Amino acid sequence: MDAEAIACGRCGLVLGQGAPAAERLTWVHERASERESWLCPACARLHLRDIEGKLPSEYW
């Protein structure tokens, strides 16, 4: 993850550039088609089933 500020694609929460590395690791990166987005830890927990549903069948 690069050092720029990122925002949650669902709730809009912003994680600033100065955030500790451990906090930055809790965010989820999504890539759909050519669109990239981020999910904060709270939204990632709420939408876990959606995230799991996007995994290839080899993971199951």
C-alpha positions as CSV (number, residue, x, y, z in Angstrom):
1,M,0.0,0.0,0.0
2,D,1.5,3.3,-0.9
3,A,1.7,6.3,1.5
4,E,-1.1,8.3,0.1
5,A,-4.4,8.9,1.9
6,I,-7.2,6.4,1.1
7,A,-10.9,6.5,1.6
8,C,-13.5,3.7,2.2
9,G,-15.6,3.1,-0.9
10,R,-18.7,2.4,1.3
11,C,-18.7,4.8,4.2
12,G,-16.2,7.5,3.1
13,L,-13.9,7.2,6.1
14,V,-10.4,8.6,5.3
15,L,-7.2,7.0,6.4
16,G,-4.5,9.7,6.2
17,Q,-0.9,9.5,5.1
18,G,0.4,9.6,8.7
19,A,-1.5,6.5,9.8
20,P,0.6,3.8,11.5
21,A,1.5,0.9,9.3
22,A,-0.4,-1.5,11.5
23,E,-3.6,0.5,11.1
24,R,-3.1,0.6,7.3
25,L,-2.9,-3.2,7.2
26,T,-6.4,-3.5,8.4
27,W,-7.9,-2.0,5.3
28,V,-9.1,-4.2,2.4
29,H,-8.2,-3.5,-1.2
30,E,-10.8,-4.5,-3.9
31,R,-10.3,-4.6,-7.6
32,A,-13.3,-5.1,-9.9
33,S,-12.7,-4.8,-13.6
34,E,-10.4,-1.7,-13.9
35,R,-11.8,0.0,-10.7
36,E,-9.9,-0.1,-7.5
37,S,-11.4,0.7,-4.1
38,W,-10.7,0.3,-0.4
39,L,-12.8,-0.8,2.6
40,C,-12.2,0.3,6.1
41,P,-12.1,-2.5,8.8
42,A,-15.7,-1.9,9.9
43,C,-17.2,-2.0,6.4
44,A,-15.0,-5.1,5.6
45,R,-16.5,-6.9,8.5
46,L,-20.1,-5.9,7.5
47,H,-19.6,-7.0,3.9
48,L,-17.5,-10.1,4.5
49,R,-19.9,-12.4,2.6
50,D,-19.8,-10.2,-0.4
51,I,-16.0,-10.3,-0.3
52,E,-15.9,-14.1,0.1
53,G,-18.4,-14.5,-2.8
54,K,-15.9,-12.9,-5.2
55,L,-13.2,-15.5,-4.4
56,P,-12.5,-18.1,-7.1
57,S,-13.8,-21.6,-6.3
58,E,-10.2,-22.9,-5.7
59,Y,-10.3,-21.2,-2.3
60,W,-13.1,-23.4,-1.1
